[in-house]
Every structure is written in structure tokens, then in C-alpha cells.
Amino acid sequence: MHDPEGVRLQKLLAAAGFGSRRACEKLIEDGRVQVDGQVVREQGVRVDPARQVVHVDGDRVVVDSDKVYLAFNKPAGVVSTMQDDEGRPCLADYVGHLSQRLFHVGRLDFDTEGLLLLTNDGELAHRLQHPAYGVPKTYVAQVHGVVGRDVGRRLRDGVELEDGPAKVDSFKLVDSLPGHSIVEVVLHEGRKHIVRRMLDQVGFPVEMLARTQVGPVQLGELRPGRYRALAAEEVAQLYRAAGL
């Protein structure tokens, strides 16, 4: 695993936020660090951060400084692509100035706002979108009408759509307004317009829709049109969710 042309492992760990060089050396001494699946206990091991995989306590660590992981709050009326032939606002209008070529993890409808993950880590992006890994996504919707108690059960049991059955992982009534309701929906499906179609199928057309969470990453107080770098722990949890 030692790459003579690489970077010292403790230096990479320190840069990744695991404390001082001495603290990182202690992690190595205690057998808590793996490189390419092998436990490293020797000091002075050098690794190639662009090629080799590092884990600490079983969680994958991003040691490649060229990797970018962003949470973006997509406004409604923005296309989830880096360019649009029709000239509509798109992701490049917000992150196009960054030097890295970024992938968007999944899409949000033109009229849907909220959390979109952006990264140049193609392997992670692919895994997070693959239905086999079932990464949950949380949405908050304002719907027309007053939601009854049976709606959650119907959606958890599953409804029939034109492209097959679909069901939510969880459903919660957040608030009731005169003639409207605010609901929270969690599901791991990624079919087009899936939340809107499911709610419409049970008689509650969506008026506004926002995605608030993808796996462990929450939108929080991030304002529309803004982005932030993911914390190391968030990236580690995404790797875990993706089976990497």
C-alpha cells in the first residue's frame, strides 16, 4: 500500500480534520486507520490520495483535496442541469464559476426547490442515485385540502401510478391551514415527479414542494440559491449510505 511518491498518511488525516499530526499518528498506532482495506500501524506510510481509499474507524475519509461535496438550495424555477438549451436558469448560474466539473446527485423538478447535492466524485454520485442503496429523501409539501388520518396509511401501503406501484417510507402531517395542509414525505424512490404524483393520486394536489434532506445531509438554514461545503462527517455518512 506504500506509495513512495505519495503523501504521508498522518498529514492527510490532519488535513481531513482528525486533529494534529501527533493525534493522527496515535490513530495509526491504535490500528484505527485502514488504507485499501488493510490496517496501517506503521508511521511514515505514504499514500496517493487520488487513487487509494482511506478509512478511520470504518468510515471512509476524503483525503483527495480535489474532491468537492456541496449542498445547494435549488430555487424553484431553476433547471437541475448545468446548461439548458431553452435558456432557463440552471445550476451553472450558481456554481459555474467553480473550477471543478460537478455532478448533481439526482434531480429536482423545475418547480420544486430545496436540497440538491453537487460533487465531482462520480462513484459516490452514481451510488447515491442507484435504487439498490435506497438512500432516503425527505420532502415538505403544501397540498390543497385538509389531510385526513387515512392518507398516511394509504401512502405507506402503496398507491398505483401509471408506471407502477409506489409507496412512501413515512408520512407526517406537519400543519393544517384553512383549505391547505403541510405534510412531510420520506421515500427512497427517484422516479420523475414521484412525490407530486403520489399526493395527487390520494386527492391532495401539491401547491409547493421542497426537498429538505438527502440521507444524512439536511438543508437546514441554507438560503435559496446558496451552497455550502459538506462537513467531513456528512461525507463519511454519505459513503456509508452508499456502501463505500
N, C-alpha and C positions, 0 to 999 in steps of 0.2 A: 504493500500500500504506500510505501515511502516514495515520494517523487522528489529527487534531488533538486529539481528546478522549481519546486512548489514553495508555498508559504508555510512558516511554522504554525502548527496546529493551535498552540496557545494564543498566538497573535490573532488568528482568525476568530477564535472563540471570544476573545476580548472585544474585537471589533463588532461581534454579533450581540454584544450586551451581556456577557456572562461574567462581568467583573474585571478585576485587574489581571495582569499576566499571571501573577502568583496564584490568584484564585482559580484561574483556568488550568494552571499546572496541577493544582490539587484535584480538580475534576478528573484530569487524566490519571493521576496517581491512584485515585479511588476506583478506577475502572468504569467510570460513568460515561465515557466517550467511545463511540464507535466510528470507524471510517470504513465505508464499503462493507458494512456488516461485521467487521472484526473489532474487538475491543482493543483499544490502544492504552498502554500503561507507560510507555517509554516517552521521555521528554525529547524534544528535538525532531520529532517526525514532521515531515513536510508533505503537504497535500496540494493538489491542484483544485482550487475552489470551483472552477468551471466544469470539472469533469467528475470529481469524487463526491460521494454523499456522506455527510456527517450527521450523526445522531448524538444527543445528550439525554440520558435517562429515557431512551426510547423514542424521543421526539426529534424529528428532522430539524436541522438548523440550516438557515440560509447563510452560507459563507461566501457566496458569489456576490460581490458588490455591484455587479452589473444587473442583477435581478431587481425588478421593480414590482411592488404589490400595492395597489391603490384601492381605496374605497371612494366611489364617486356618487354623488347625489344627482341623478339624472332628472332634469326638469321635464315636466310634461311638454310635448311639442318638440322634442328632440329625438332624432332617429338614432337607434342603437347600432350605428355603423361608423367607421372612420371617414367615410365620404358618402355623399348622396347625389345621385345623378339629377335629381329634381331640385337641387339647391336648397333643400331644407336644412335647418340647424342639425349638426351631427356632433359626434364625440370629439372630432378633430378640432372643433371650435373651442374646446375646453382643455384638451391635453395634447393637441397637435404640436405645441411648442417643445414638448419633451423630446429628447434625442432618441429614446428607445422606441421601437415599434411595439405597440401594446395590443394584446388580445382582450376582447371583452368576454367575460365569462357568462355565457347565456345572453339573452336579450330582454329588454322591456319594451312593451308596446309604445307606439308613438304618443298615446295619450296617458300612459302610465308613468309615474315618477318614482323616484326612490333609489335604493342601493343597487349599484352595478359594480362588480369587481373588475379591475383592469390590471393586466400583468403581461410581462414578456416571458413568463415561464409557461411555455407551451404544453409541457407534460401535465402540470398542475391544472391548467385551464381545461384541457381535454378531460381529465379525470373528474373534475368538479361538474362538468356538464353531462357526463355519462350516466344514464339512468341506473346502471348497476350499483353505483355507490350511494344513490338515494340521499344526496345532501339536501336537508330541508330548507325551505324558503318561507319566510313569513310576510304576509301582506295585510295591510289595513285598508278596508274599503268602506266608502259611504254608499249605501244602497237605498233605493226608493222603497218605501213601505216599512212597516213595523214587523220585525223578525219574530216569529213565534218560536216556542221551545222545541218544536219538532224539526226545525230546519237543520240544526247541527247534526242530529241523528241521521237525517236523510243524506247529508253530505258525507258523513263518516261511513255510512253503509255503501254509498256509491250511487251515482246517477249515470244515466245513459246519454252519451253525446254522439254526434254524427260520426265521429272517428273512434268510437269505443267507450267502454265504461271508464269512469274516473271517480276518485274519492279523495277526501282531504285526510290529513293526519290528525288535525284538530281544528275546532271551530269555537269561537267565543264571541258573544255579544258584548261589545265594549261600552256602547252608549246608545240611548234612544233619543231622537229628536222628533219634533212634530212632523209626521209623514216620512221620516227617514230613520235609518239605523246605521251605526258604526260597528263593523264586525272585524274580527281578526281571523285570518285563514292561514294555516300552515300545511304545506304539501311539498312533495319532492318531485312531482311531475314537472315537465318543461314544455308541454305542448303549447302551441300558439293560442293565445287568448284564453288559457285554461281557466283562470280564476273568473274572468268575466262570463265565460260560457257556463260554468258550473252554477254560479249565482243566478244567472238568468234562467237556467233550467229549473230552479226551485222557486222562481217567481219574484226574484229581487234584482232587477237590473242595476248594474254598477253606475254610479254617478261620478265617483272619484276613486282612484286606486293608487296605492303606493306600496312599494316593497321596503320593508323595514329591517330585514335580516336575511343573511345567506350563511347557513351553517353557523359558525361561532361569531361571525362578524355582524355587528349591529350598526345601523345608520346613526343612531344617537342624535346629537345636536348639529350634525353636518348640514350646512345650508344648501339649498338647490344651486347647482352649478359649481359647487366646490368639491375638492377632493382632498384626501389625506393619505399618508403612508400608513400601511398596516403595521401594528406592533409585532415584534418577533413572536410573541405568544399567539397572536391571531394567525400568523402564517403557519406556525407549528400545528395549531389545531386544524387548519385547513388541510395540511398534509396528512394529518391523522384521519380526517374525514374522507380523504381521497385514497386512503390505503397506501400512502407512500412513506 
